[in-house]
Amino acid sequence: MFFRKKQTLGELCQTIAKKLNRTPLCIGEPNKIIQKLAICTGGGQGFFQAACNAGADAFITGEASEAQFHLARESQTAFISAGHHATERYGIQALAQKIQQQWGVECVFFDEDNPI
């Protein structure tokens, strides 16, 4: 995992950009300290309210809708949209590796970059 303890939203967004090789959409105060982080990859923007209710300082997902912009502003919970493809590709690769190791089934990952 690439998150450090006690970093600002701006630092977190820079780390995400570097690791995923794409600039995420970051909604929130860049100097806000992020201590409690919620993550739901892909099209997980519908879980943002649950992250706010759980007391998250920030929420990372792949996609954004207009509603998340307003909820981030109203709740003071940072919202980060880092791309559907970009946030899901590592999980499926890790799953393929486990399947190969445990059952000896060959898995092939086709990486087609998608800006969404």
C-alpha positions, 0 to 999 in steps of 0.5 A: 500500500502506498499511503503514509500516515498523516498526509494532506489531501494534496500529498495523497493526490500527488501520490495517487497520480504518481502511482497510477500515472494519471492525475486524479480528480480531487475535491476538497481542501488540499491542506486537509490532513487525511487520517481515515481513508475509505476506498472503493475501486471502479464505479464506487462513487455510490458509496461516498455517503457511507464513507462520509457517515463512517467518518472518513476524511477522504474517499477514493474511487474510480468514477465521479458523478455530479452529486459527489462534488456537492456532497464533498463540499457539504460534508467536508469529506474529500472525494478522489476519482482516480479512474475506473480502469486505473483503480481496478487493474491491480486488484484483478492482477493480484487475483490472477496471481493467487489463482495461478499459485493455488490452482495452477490455472494460467491467467492472462491480463490484457491491459487496455488503458481507459481514460474513464 
